[in-house]
Amino acid sequence: MFVSVVPGMAVLVAKDAERLPGVRVTNTGFDGRSDVLLLEVTKGGQDALRQLPTIEDLFIEVGRTMRSSGDKPQWIARRIWRPERTGKALSVWSAYQGPLAAAMTYRVIARVLQESSFLRTELRRALTHVIALDRPRWKVADPARIEIWIGEYRPGYFVAGLRLSSRAMRQHEGREVERHGALRPTVAAMMVRLAGEPSGLLLDPCSGSGTILSEALVAGWPTVHGSDIDATAVRIAKQNAPGATVTQGDVRKIDRPTASADAVVSNLPFGQQYELEGVEFSAALAEMARVTRPGGRVIVLVPDISDDAIPDSLRLSQRIPIRILGMKTTVWAYDRV
């Protein structure tokens, strides 16, 4: 099996995957859009892996090959799609996605790291042709019942698989109300994980659509509180995270007692639509530190933090650069001293 994750998250996801029974990470890479983890998974580990909240997509592997022997897409396609291996993969796919029909619809998604030898569209067409020869009653369609992904996860190394996951899985069954710019659930899940073992109160003072609040509830935090300066965001977060308490408030002046939160986890405003800079940013971090108890953690998502904006009571423990929809940003994990 293999999984794709948000670029930059591979190391953390690998650690989480290795803790699961029957799962072993054998290799990692990057296919140009996502980090990729190759795994050995026993039958009992498949269900546990599907429940890991930090993965974007899950695949049952059909084969691997290299760019050698002429570096031709037709050769790569024939080497990677072998009927005997594919039959076994399809039996796993059907166990999760339902019975196979004689006439299935399918589509191929291809990713390559360089196109000097051939284009990814040529690889996609080559694999589509090989599949058509093996499964003549299958029909190409978009959307399709079966998605076959082939990607170059390291220079010269390809892996292909049938996608077991769905958009609902990637979005953690989706939000009740969608909002432009909402945080990816997998990133929110990673940030909540970095906050430590669930205990007491987790606070998100820039809660937006409530994605972090939802992930904190799923992770088992006993008390989850959010706030946002935008009244519309507060209304949406209440719908998306009904188990959390959500109020209107300003991150620069958090309406909570000092040292009352066990963790503060937040996606701070950044980018073209929102900005929180200079003195205001320093004030926000100072407030987050104030309301967090000593020994607690402050986890924030923002591209950069200047040294002079960090209060003396916070110590950086981890810095994780990631990329979301092509935009570089960073998860910063601080210990409250």
Secondary structure, DSSP 8 states (H G I E B T S, - for coil): -EEEE-TT-HHHHHHHHHTSTTEEEEEEEE-SSSEEEEEEE-HHHHHHHHT-TT-SEEEEEEEEEESTTT--HHHHHHHH--HHHHHHHHHHHHHHH----SS-EEEEEEE-S--SS--HHHHHHHHHHHHHHH-TT-EE-SS-SEEEEEEEEETTEEEEEEE---HHHHTTT--SS--TT---HHHHHHHHHHT-S--SEEEETT-TTSHHHHHHHHHT-SEEEEEES-HHHHHHHHHH-TTSEEEE-BTTB--S-TT-EEEEEEE---SSS----HHHHHHHHHHHHHHEEEEEEEEEE-S---GGGS-TTEEEEEEEEEEETTEEEEEEEEEE-
